[in-house]
Amino acid sequence: MHKQMVKLYENLGEYFVFDAKKVSIEEFFGDLNDFRTLFLEAVKENNKRKEMEEKTRRAKLAKEKAEQEKLERQKKKKQLIDINKENSHYY
């Protein structure tokens, strides 16, 4: 059983390109666990960043839309005022 575990660990060393005789099992799996932890943190941070970018993008679009609607209302109001001025000349 022990020989089989050693052989499997040596195969793992070949796969991940490290010398299984110089790197202990504990050290290897500790490093692997650290990598996993840091990787998962990076994924979370990337997702948060993407969410914030999307939130900012949506807010910018909403602001632009509100500004455009405001300009359109002002334009219509001006047109109504101009129409009223023209009609007041006829009376």
C-alpha positions as a printed Julia matrix, in Angstrom:
91×3 Matrix{Float64}:
   0.0    0.0     0.0
   2.77   2.46    0.94
   4.72   1.62   -2.21
   1.63   2.27   -4.3
   1.09   5.66   -2.61
   4.73   6.59   -3.19
   4.41   5.59   -6.84
   1.21   7.62   -7.23
   2.89  10.63   -5.6
   5.87  10.28   -7.96
   3.43  10.19  -10.89
   1.82  13.31   -9.49
   5.28  14.89   -9.36
   5.82  14.09  -13.02
   2.42  15.53  -13.92
   2.96  18.79  -11.99
   6.68  18.88  -12.84
   8.3   18.73   -9.42
  10.75  16.32   -7.82
   8.67  14.1    -5.53
  11.83  13.18   -3.6
  12.57  16.83   -2.7
   9.01  18.03   -2.06
   7.12  16.4     0.78
   3.52  15.32    0.38
   2.47  17.79    3.07
   4.29  20.63    1.36
   2.81  19.79   -2.04
  -0.76  19.49   -0.82
  -0.33  22.58    1.36
   0.78  24.55   -1.69
  -2.08  23.07   -3.71
  -4.55  24.09   -1.0
  -3.08  27.61   -0.86
  -3.4   27.88   -4.62
  -7.03  26.72   -4.48
  -7.85  29.23   -1.74
  -6.22  32.13   -3.58
  -7.83  31.09   -6.86
 -11.32  31.03   -5.31
 -10.7   34.45   -3.74
  -9.62  35.82   -7.11
 -12.76  34.43   -8.75
 -14.91  36.13   -6.09
 -13.05  39.42   -6.5
 -13.42  39.24  -10.29
 -17.14  38.6    -9.94
 -17.52  41.54   -7.54
 -15.56  43.76   -9.93
 -17.76  42.69  -12.86
 -20.91  43.34  -10.81
 -19.66  46.81   -9.85
 -18.75  47.59  -13.47
 -22.2   46.43  -14.6
 -23.88  48.48  -11.86
 -21.87  51.55  -12.9
 -22.72  50.96  -16.56
 -26.44  50.65  -15.8
 -26.34  53.81  -13.65
 -24.6   55.71  -16.45
 -27.19  54.53  -18.99
 -30.03  55.49  -16.66
 -28.5   58.94  -16.14
 -28.06  59.43  -19.89
 -31.65  58.31  -20.52
 -32.98  60.68  -17.84
 -30.97  63.55  -19.33
 -32.25  62.74  -22.82
 -35.85  62.64  -21.55
 -35.32  65.97  -19.77
 -34.03  67.55  -22.99
 -37.0   66.16  -24.93
 -39.45  67.59  -22.36
 -37.73  70.97  -22.55
 -37.89  70.86  -26.34
 -41.62  70.03  -26.31
 -42.27  72.74  -23.75
 -40.44  75.26  -25.94
 -42.45  74.14  -28.96
 -45.71  74.62  -27.04
 -44.61  78.06  -25.91
 -43.71  78.98  -29.49
 -47.08  77.69  -30.74
 -48.89  79.69  -28.07
 -46.96  82.83  -29.03
 -47.88  82.34  -32.69
 -51.53  81.75  -31.85
 -51.66  84.81  -29.57
 -50.8   87.02  -32.57
 -54.0   85.96  -34.31
 -56.26  87.19  -31.52
